[in-house]
Amino acid sequence: MTHLPETFRAFRIHNDDAGYRSGIEQIGPGDLGEGDICVRVEYSSANYKDALAGTGKGKILQKFPLSGGIDMAGTVVTSGSERFVPGSSVIVTGCGLSESRNGGYSEYLRVDSSSVVPLPQGLSTREAMILGTAGFTAALSLYRMETNGQTPASGPIVVTGASGGVGSIAINLLSHAGYEVHAISGKIEEFDWLESLGARQCISRHDLHWGQNPLEKAIWAGCIDNVGGDMLAGISRVIQLWGNIACCGMTGGYGLHTTVFPMILRGVSLLGISSNNCPYETRKTLWDRLANEWKPPMLNQILCREVGLEGLMPAFNAMLAGSSRGRTLVKIAA
Ligand SMILES: NC(=O)c1ccc[n+]([C@@H]2O[C@H](COP(=O)([O-])OP(=O)(O)OC[C@H]3O[C@@H](n4cnc5c(N)ncnc54)[C@H](OP(=O)(O)O)[C@@H]3O)[C@@H](O)[C@H]2O)c1
């Protein structure tokens, strides 16, 4: 039986009479909560949802206090499950981390084995967290689109919120999987970078002039949408016959004002992407693909920032201002 240290560092989020606040604290094994597996966390990552939780700009946590961080990769320290022995490398993304239970911004974390995926051969813990929830979400989007008939021969796929974590990985993944990819981004200065990741065409978000008819001239065979709101409504009007829209995010708004015409006249499918509670077998399949045939070849170029727990707040603020790009890796283990 391995003993945990009496205290270790975590980025904790509180909401009580003293107000909403977050920061680095020393916690102990008694703060870790329930779970049959204890992990020494090596890496986590910063996602848009982490920024909302860490700053209090979004209602993410269902109870307080908790450690932040929806992602983690590390090494099992103690295990009550036959599936994992101490020393195994593992990943958890979503599954209620930093929502209903402690998350990965903590040197140690207790989790349920039902949410733990063995680190597949072909990925390091560091690479797994460069991918993190963003990479998993891009993979889940492609998986759902292909399950629904999408192929490279169907035509080009457009990615919105292209310079963000999900967006940049989606571009590299789709292009690697043989798709022609177009990118919609608010950052003209990142067009060269987006093209280097595999975007064939880059379009400025500020120069989009969607026609307002329920159906406009069809442009793309599919979309991975990270923006929602008016962007998603506009996209829905220009997707080709039998195309798929993977609905991932809402950086531009959570409303959706459209009509049923794309669905009933063009057979367009709006696919819901919920990485947090993806079924276990699909979760495992997708991590295996991300370690093999779907491993984005330009992970090192997609990683744009590496921080420790001290660097979380500036990273969150950049994300919420829409000014970050690519992925932010969070190094946890000393
Ligand atoms: N459904 C799921 O399971 C799931 C999983 C992960 C993430 N998400 C969601 O997906 C979205 C992206 O997450 P992320 O981690 O990739 O975030 P991110 O790294 O912060 O990227 C978001 C990107 O959205 C664009 N953007 C920002 N503000 C915008 C605005 N006001 N209007 C239009 N576009 C804006 C920006 O890209 P450009 O400047 O290039 O346009 C930004 O880089 C978030 O809404 C997140 O909550 C959902």
The ligand as an SDF file (V2000), in Angstrom:
LIG
                    3D

 48 52  0  0  0  0  0  0  0  0999 V2000
  -19.3530   19.3460  -26.5660 N   0  0  0  0  0  0  0  0  0  0  0  0
  -18.2570   18.9740  -25.9410 C   0  0  0  0  0  0  0  0  0  0  0  0
  -18.1160   17.8720  -25.4510 O   0  0  0  0  0  0  0  0  0  0  0  0
  -17.1410   19.9770  -25.8500 C   0  0  0  0  0  0  0  0  0  0  0  0
  -15.8340   19.5830  -25.5630 C   0  0  0  0  0  0  0  0  0  0  0  0
  -14.8170   20.5400  -25.6010 C   0  0  0  0  0  0  0  0  0  0  0  0
  -15.1260   21.8560  -25.8600 C   0  0  0  0  0  0  0  0  0  0  0  0
  -16.4290   22.1990  -26.0690 N   0  0  0  0  0  0  0  0  0  0  0  0
  -16.8050   23.5740  -26.3690 C   0  0  0  0  0  0  0  0  0  0  0  0
  -16.2250   23.9100  -27.6200 O   0  0  0  0  0  0  0  0  0  0  0  0
  -15.8710   25.2810  -27.6210 C   0  0  0  0  0  0  0  0  0  0  0  0
  -14.3920   25.4120  -27.9390 C   0  0  0  0  0  0  0  0  0  0  0  0
  -13.6440   24.8820  -26.8540 O   0  0  0  0  0  0  0  0  0  0  0  0
  -12.0590   25.0260  -26.8300 P   0  0  0  0  0  0  0  0  0  0  0  0
  -11.5820   24.3550  -25.5980 O   0  0  0  0  0  0  0  0  0  0  0  0
  -11.5080   24.6730  -28.1550 O   0  0  0  0  0  0  0  0  0  0  0  0
  -11.9370   26.6290  -26.6100 O   0  0  0  0  0  0  0  0  0  0  0  0
  -10.8020   27.6330  -27.1000 P   0  0  0  0  0  0  0  0  0  0  0  0
   -9.4960   26.9320  -27.2170 O   0  0  0  0  0  0  0  0  0  0  0  0
  -10.9130   28.8180  -26.2120 O   0  0  0  0  0  0  0  0  0  0  0  0
  -11.2610   28.0250  -28.5750 O   0  0  0  0  0  0  0  0  0  0  0  0
  -12.4430   28.7060  -28.8330 C   0  0  0  0  0  0  0  0  0  0  0  0
  -12.3330   29.4360  -30.1700 C   0  0  0  0  0  0  0  0  0  0  0  0
  -13.6410   29.9450  -30.4830 O   0  0  0  0  0  0  0  0  0  0  0  0
  -13.4910   31.1530  -31.2150 C   0  0  0  0  0  0  0  0  0  0  0  0
  -14.2260   32.2100  -30.5060 N   0  0  0  0  0  0  0  0  0  0  0  0
  -13.9540   32.7520  -29.3030 C   0  0  0  0  0  0  0  0  0  0  0  0
  -14.8490   33.6930  -28.9810 N   0  0  0  0  0  0  0  0  0  0  0  0
  -15.7200   33.7450  -29.9990 C   0  0  0  0  0  0  0  0  0  0  0  0
  -16.8720   34.5160  -30.2730 C   0  0  0  0  0  0  0  0  0  0  0  0
  -17.3220   35.4410  -29.4240 N   0  0  0  0  0  0  0  0  0  0  0  0
  -17.5420   34.3010  -31.4120 N   0  0  0  0  0  0  0  0  0  0  0  0
  -17.1170   33.3650  -32.2880 C   0  0  0  0  0  0  0  0  0  0  0  0
  -16.0130   32.5990  -32.0790 N   0  0  0  0  0  0  0  0  0  0  0  0
  -15.3270   32.7850  -30.9560 C   0  0  0  0  0  0  0  0  0  0  0  0
  -12.0090   31.4810  -31.2810 C   0  0  0  0  0  0  0  0  0  0  0  0
  -11.5050   30.9540  -32.4900 O   0  0  0  0  0  0  0  0  0  0  0  0
  -11.2560   31.8600  -33.7980 P   0  0  0  0  0  0  0  0  0  0  0  0
  -10.6750   33.1570  -33.3080 O   0  0  0  0  0  0  0  0  0  0  0  0
  -10.3120   31.0630  -34.6040 O   0  0  0  0  0  0  0  0  0  0  0  0
  -12.5910   32.0680  -34.4520 O   0  0  0  0  0  0  0  0  0  0  0  0
  -11.4430   30.6570  -30.1210 C   0  0  0  0  0  0  0  0  0  0  0  0
  -10.0900   30.3810  -30.3150 O   0  0  0  0  0  0  0  0  0  0  0  0
  -16.2940   25.8260  -26.2650 C   0  0  0  0  0  0  0  0  0  0  0  0
  -17.5910   26.3590  -26.3380 O   0  0  0  0  0  0  0  0  0  0  0  0
  -16.2970   24.5950  -25.3820 C   0  0  0  0  0  0  0  0  0  0  0  0
  -17.1180   24.7240  -24.2640 O   0  0  0  0  0  0  0  0  0  0  0  0
  -17.4230   21.2870  -26.0690 C   0  0  0  0  0  0  0  0  0  0  0  0
  1  2  1  0
  2  3  2  0
  2  4  1  0
  4  5  1  0
  4 48  2  0
  5  6  2  0
  6  7  1  0
  7  8  2  0
  8  9  1  0
  8 48  1  0
  9 10  1  0
  9 46  1  0
 10 11  1  0
 11 12  1  0
 11 44  1  0
 12 13  1  0
 13 14  1  0
 14 15  2  0
 14 16  1  0
 14 17  1  0
 17 18  1  0
 18 19  2  0
 18 20  1  0
 18 21  1  0
 21 22  1  0
 22 23  1  0
 23 24  1  0
 23 42  1  0
 24 25  1  0
 25 26  1  0
 25 36  1  0
 26 27  1  0
 26 35  1  0
 27 28  2  0
 28 29  1  0
 29 30  1  0
 29 35  2  0
 30 31  1  0
 30 32  2  0
 32 33  1  0
 33 34  2  0
 34 35  1  0
 36 37  1  0
 36 42  1  0
 37 38  1  0
 38 39  2  0
 38 40  1  0
 38 41  1  0
 42 43  1  0
 44 45  1  0
 44 46  1  0
 46 47  1  0
M  CHG  2   8   1  16  -1
M  END
$$$$
